[in-house]
Amino acid sequence: MTVPPPLHQRIRSGIEARIRSGQWPPGYRVPFETELMAEYGCARMTVNKAMAALVEAGLIVRRKRAGSFVARPKLHAPVLHIPEIQTEILARGETYAFRLVSRRVRAPRTKQPDEVQLAAGGQLLEVEGVHDAGGRPFALERRLVSVAAAPGILDADFAEAPPGAWLLEHVAWTEAESRISAINADPETARLLDLEERAACLVIDRRTWRDGENVTRVRLQFSGETYDLVARFGPGA
């Protein structure tokens, strides 16, 4: 006689099957624990055990006061590659949008040597915006662009293309530097990315040059749930 698996495993398997079949797509709100208790006729502890296993497997994410949601597949980027966020989101079948938060032209801050160097005697375009994937915040972008290196960007319509895509199309770069770090979301970042305060975030700070001329400096901040970086190499690399 075959012994059926424990109820918490059956609950997990049932939810996992709906996720993997596409019945519950990324971003779908999973029923609340009280709803699952009623559906399976069991105690909260049993449901909680099943949900904890799904979180550990990376299939669902929990958001304080909002509930549990089907996890979005991580966007993988090679470490040495400059990802174009719009292209990569569209390539995985999700809708894309860029929401401009602020945009202004200003002089570099004299007490910030990096800004003075970037401006090269001219002004800076400062842009802040949010990249959305599937209707949800995906990445926060804070960017400075040298107007001297990219004067056409002053007329760019970021509703048509985000700043990074515009630069890749109009200003050829010859050198780039990326720094990767992990930080906790401050209150403003948490608000813009719809995260809990102090949630883990992956940060890419990038600078690009064209034949030694500074072009742009950007900080991209991602939820740790949605983005990672991949490097593959051999022993001779």
C-alpha positions in Angstrom: 0.0 0.0 0.0 1.4 3.4 -1.1 1.5 5.9 1.7 0.4 9.4 0.4 2.9 12.2 0.9 2.3 14.6 3.9 -0.3 17.3 3.3 2.2 20.2 3.2 4.1 18.4 0.4 0.8 18.0 -1.6 0.0 21.7 -1.1 3.5 22.6 -2.3 3.2 20.3 -5.3 -0.2 21.7 -6.2 1.0 25.3 -6.2 4.2 24.4 -8.0 2.3 22.6 -10.7 0.1 25.7 -11.3 3.2 27.9 -11.5 5.2 25.7 -13.8 2.2 25.2 -16.1 1.8 28.9 -16.5 -1.7 28.9 -14.9 -0.2 31.3 -12.3 2.2 33.6 -14.2 5.1 35.7 -12.8 3.6 38.4 -10.5 0.4 36.4 -9.8 -0.8 36.8 -6.2 -0.9 33.4 -4.5 -4.0 32.9 -2.4 -3.6 34.0 1.2 -2.8 31.4 3.8 -6.3 31.6 5.2 -7.7 30.8 1.7 -5.3 27.8 1.3 -6.3 26.6 4.8 -10.0 26.6 3.7 -9.1 24.9 0.3 -7.1 22.1 1.9 -9.0 21.9 5.2 -5.8 22.1 7.3 -4.0 24.2 9.9 -2.0 27.4 9.2 1.2 25.6 10.2 0.8 23.1 7.4 0.2 25.8 4.8 3.1 27.9 6.2 5.4 24.9 5.9 4.4 24.5 2.2 4.9 28.2 1.5 8.3 28.3 3.2 9.5 25.5 0.9 8.2 27.4 -2.2 10.1 30.5 -1.1 13.2 28.5 -0.5 12.9 27.0 -4.0 12.6 30.5 -5.5 9.1 30.0 -6.9 7.3 32.6 -4.8 8.3 35.8 -3.0 6.6 37.2 0.1 5.9 40.9 0.4 5.1 42.4 3.8 1.4 43.4 4.1 0.8 42.4 0.4 0.9 38.7 0.4 2.8 36.1 -1.7 3.5 36.3 -5.4 4.8 34.0 -8.1 8.5 34.9 -8.5 9.7 36.5 -11.7 12.5 34.7 -13.5 15.8 36.4 -12.9 17.4 38.3 -15.7 20.9 36.9 -16.1 23.6 39.2 -17.5 27.2 38.2 -18.3 29.5 40.2 -16.0 31.5 41.6 -19.0 28.4 42.5 -21.0 26.6 45.9 -20.9 23.0 44.8 -20.7 20.3 46.9 -22.4 17.4 46.4 -20.0 14.6 47.1 -22.4 15.9 44.6 -24.9 16.4 41.9 -22.3 13.0 42.3 -20.7 11.2 42.2 -24.1 13.3 39.1 -25.1 11.8 37.2 -22.2 8.3 38.0 -23.2 7.4 40.7 -20.7 6.0 44.2 -21.4 8.5 47.0 -20.8 8.1 50.7 -19.8 10.4 53.4 -18.6 8.9 55.9 -16.1 10.8 59.2 -15.9 11.0 60.4 -12.3 13.1 63.5 -12.9 15.2 65.1 -15.6 17.3 68.3 -15.4 20.4 70.0 -16.9 22.8 71.3 -14.3 26.4 72.3 -13.7 28.7 69.8 -12.0 29.2 70.1 -8.3 32.6 71.7 -7.8 33.2 69.5 -4.7 32.6 66.4 -6.7 35.8 65.8 -8.8 34.1 62.9 -10.7 31.3 65.2 -11.8 33.7 67.9 -12.9 35.7 65.4 -14.9 32.6 64.0 -16.5 31.2 67.4 -17.5 34.6 68.3 -19.2 33.9 72.0 -18.9 30.2 71.7 -19.9 26.9 70.7 -18.2 25.4 67.5 -17.1 22.1 65.9 -17.8 20.8 64.2 -14.6 18.1 61.6 -15.1 16.3 59.4 -12.7 13.8 56.8 -13.8 12.3 53.3 -13.2 12.3 50.4 -15.7 9.2 48.4 -15.4 8.8 44.7 -16.4 5.4 43.2 -16.7 3.8 46.3 -15.0 6.1 46.1 -11.9 9.2 48.0 -11.0 12.3 46.2 -12.2 15.3 48.6 -11.9 16.0 52.1 -10.6 18.3 54.2 -12.8 20.2 57.3 -11.7 22.3 58.6 -14.5 24.6 61.6 -15.3 25.5 62.3 -19.0 28.1 64.7 -20.3 26.3 67.1 -22.5 29.6 67.9 -24.3 30.0 64.2 -25.2 26.3 63.7 -26.2 24.7 67.0 -27.0 21.8 65.4 -28.9 20.5 63.8 -25.7 19.0 67.1 -24.6 16.3 66.6 -27.3 15.9 62.9 -26.6 12.4 61.7 -25.8 12.8 59.0 -23.1 9.2 57.9 -23.6 10.5 56.5 -26.9 13.7 55.0 -25.6 15.3 55.0 -22.1 18.6 56.9 -21.7 20.8 53.8 -21.9 19.3 52.7 -25.1 19.5 56.2 -26.6 23.2 56.3 -25.7 24.0 52.9 -27.2 22.4 54.0 -30.4 23.8 57.5 -30.7 27.1 57.6 -28.9 29.7 54.9 -29.5 31.7 53.9 -26.5 35.2 52.5 -26.5 35.8 51.7 -22.8 33.6 50.8 -19.9 34.0 50.1 -16.2 31.5 48.4 -14.0 31.5 48.0 -10.2 29.1 45.6 -8.6 27.9 45.7 -5.0 25.0 44.8 -2.7 23.2 47.3 -0.5 20.0 47.7 1.4 17.2 49.8 -0.1 16.8 53.2 1.4 13.3 54.6 1.9 13.2 56.4 -1.5 14.5 53.5 -3.4 12.2 51.1 -1.6 9.2 53.4 -2.6 10.2 53.6 -6.3 11.0 49.8 -6.6 8.0 48.8 -4.4 10.2 47.0 -2.0 10.4 46.8 1.8 12.9 49.2 3.3 16.3 47.7 3.6 15.5 45.0 1.2 18.6 43.5 -0.5 19.5 45.1 -3.8 22.1 44.4 -6.4 23.8 47.6 -7.6 25.8 48.2 -10.8 27.8 51.4 -11.0 29.0 51.9 -14.6 31.1 54.5 -16.4 31.7 54.7 -20.1 34.3 56.6 -22.2 34.7 57.3 -25.9 38.4 57.6 -26.9 39.2 58.8 -23.4 36.3 61.3 -23.3 33.8 60.7 -20.4 30.3 59.9 -21.7 28.1 58.8 -18.8 28.0 57.6 -15.3 25.0 55.5 -14.1 23.9 53.6 -11.1 21.4 50.8 -11.7 19.7 49.3 -8.7 17.8 46.0 -8.8 15.8 44.0 -6.4 17.9 41.0 -5.3 15.0 38.8 -6.4 15.0 39.8 -10.0 18.6 40.1 -11.3 21.9 38.4 -11.1 25.3 38.4 -12.9 26.9 35.4 -14.6 30.5 34.7 -15.4 31.7 31.5 -17.2 35.3 30.9 -17.9 38.0 28.3 -18.1 41.2 27.8 -16.1 43.2 29.7 -18.8 41.0 32.8 -18.7 
